[in-house]
Amino acid sequence: MPWFKRQPVTLDASGEKNVRTEGLWVKCEQCRQIIWKKDLDENMSVCPKCGKHFRIDARTRLAQLLDDNQYETFDTNLSSTDPLSFVDLKAYRNRLQAAQRDTQLKDAIINAYGKLDGRPVIISAMEYAFIGGSMGAVVGEVITRAIERAHDARTPLIIVSASGGARMMEGVISLMQLAKISAALARLDGAKVPYISVLTDPTTGGVTASFAMLGDLNIAEPGALIGFAGPRVIEQTIRQKLPPGFQRAEFLLEHGFLDAVVPRKELKAYISRALAFMIP
Amino acid sequence: MKKRSRDNPRKNLTEAGEPGVGIRPHAEMLTQIDTSSDQREALSGKNSAKMESGSKTQQELDKIEQQITHLQSLGGQTTEAQREMAELGARVKELRRDVSAHLNAWERTELARHPQRPYTLDYIDRIFTDWSEIHGDRSFGDDPAIVCGMARFHGEEVLVVGNQKARDTKQKVYRNFGYANPEGYRKAMRVMQIAEKFKRPIFTFVDTPGAYPGLGAEERGQAEAIAYNLREMARLRVPIITTITGEGGSGGALAIAIANRVLMMENAIYSVISPEGCASIMWRDATKKDLAAQAMKITSKDLSEMKIVDEIIAEPAGGAHNDHAEAAALVDGVLQRELAELKKMSAEQLVDSRYQKFRTMAQFYQE
């Protein structure tokens, strides 16, 4: 028999819990600073202390780049037919539905027509929150249509990448999107219509190995992970730790594969400047 | 999965295949090798990890065939027995064709990676003459994982570009196991532009596990090298014919495969990621590679149905590794026919039709 018995204590914490703090504060992954969410939003989702660029969704991106947040979207109704009826641990069909519900998009891409500093542009912005921004038949087709529109209307094209690469659940169909988009870009290039590729965190795999690296200018946000193979795959292949900063935007700049690394706050001005150079 | 001890037909095969065993058991056990799906699972499922290469069933059929020949050579048998053995021989042939037709995606992956499978230089040796290799990308180095060169195809000057694998360890290291680096893709593009300049058709042969995922490759712009090839190949003004001979490993394969005609060997595979890679990401377990191979639809039949490849090139019975000369002859025949057709087209038509081909490919979406 125990000597004493612990009395169950019921804590009354209702008073404290009524203060809602959830979602009001964000911790910066890089400098561990606690940031007031509103401050972060006002700073274009860039950490005010260390300058870390948080990932932003496609709509926020369009709002940041296009004048007065005014734009017209197109090719919004395309959705995947799950051509392989792909099932791994979960059915692809279910993954698609969940992503569509969460992002209110049909797939990982928005095509928009708007004005950037008064100049008409077409922007194709990828949505990382939709299955890792991965590219299947829909993303490939939507981007190709943006390119064709830009070609036909001779309107400058901007593609903002944020993607893990080709979408495995659509197998080789995803791979063929690389070919399709690159071929369309060859035409755009031939017609001398400007194309600016903006690489944001992260841009890897088949997206980097196609349109993201084919801009007249390839520019990236600071700290963005950009590469062909993922860091883990490389580590497994070469069996050693990767150097710090490997595959970050600054690393690519140093090796000559980016034309500029531009902070988010200056991105619109930089593109505007570039378009002025490219358009008579 | 069936219990191996009782149901595995392979075990029966081995026992029954011992010399001196009567003819009846052959007949009984042969009827067991049907190619229904669960049987195939028993053959390929859990044991697939142990399978070094090709299909074990094929090897067993080889053995049986040898033993039938052996038994026939012994002589002194009744006409009845002789007749039955001849029947069995025919049945083995039939089964071999049947097994080939019903190999699952993982079994085909193993055939596509078979160490005795003909590689690009083997095809060049047998299909082309006057091969003169061209090296180097003129900015960093030469990549032995991709071979390029001038050659003659039935007397006509052509350019050949292909991934190159190797068989012995030293050569494998030299060829980097068929994984190309950026300089390989840049070399390929450089020589393809020479072919364009002098209006020579281009043949490419694809057989790579993928573009090399290494530190140096990233530093030297693997992604940029591939992307550049995709765009520039799309607008080359000469006929391009690609043959996927073994592994079509993702972007590393596509970077030399933007062609007017994309042909695929019967047992080749073409995919966005290796079955192992897909399994370790989607199933979080690399041993689920056979499931991944099946799910991704990577065989020539799947790709032909999806109209991603134009034509399947048949292989010698049991796979191209069984007979390099016949495999090359089969490829040769198709290449001749396709080139003759493409030569009728003007440069503009070639570029336009290549564009349309990839533009309308793989449109699996609804509006």
Interface residues (C-beta under 8 A of the other chain):
Chain A: N77 L78 S79 S80 T81 P83 L84 F86 V87 D88 L89 G136 A137 V138 G140 E141 T144 A166 M168 M169 E170 G171 V172 I173 S174 L175 M176 Q177 L178 A179 K180 S182 A183 A184 L185 A186 R187 D189 G190 G205 G206 T208 A209 S210 F211 A212 M213 L214 I226 G227 F228 A229 V233 I234 T237 I238 L242 F246 Q247 H255 G256 F257
Chain B: A211 Y212 P213 G214 L215 A217 E218 E219 R220 G221 Q222 A223 E224 I226 A227 Y228 L230 R231 E232 A234 R235 S250 G251 L254 A255 A257 I258 Y270 S271 V272 I273 G277 C278 I281 M282 W283 R284 L291 A292 A295 M296 K297 I298 L303 M306 I308 R354 Y355 F358 R359 M361 A362 Q363 F364 Y365 Q366 E367
